[in-house]
């Protein structure tokens, strides 16, 4: 998953991730300062985690323009 791929591909990639995959990707995003505790992420639904991950990817994409 890269921030340069078309948005439709990015959405499809994120949709295919499970809870652990979403959390791992969020933890790997060093371009943004995110302060999510393990407890907070554990309480989010998988859909919400995907939404947060997509928002982070879009934000990184915007910052690279």
Helices and strands as residue ranges (DSSP letters): H 7-15, H 19-28, H 38-43, H 46-63
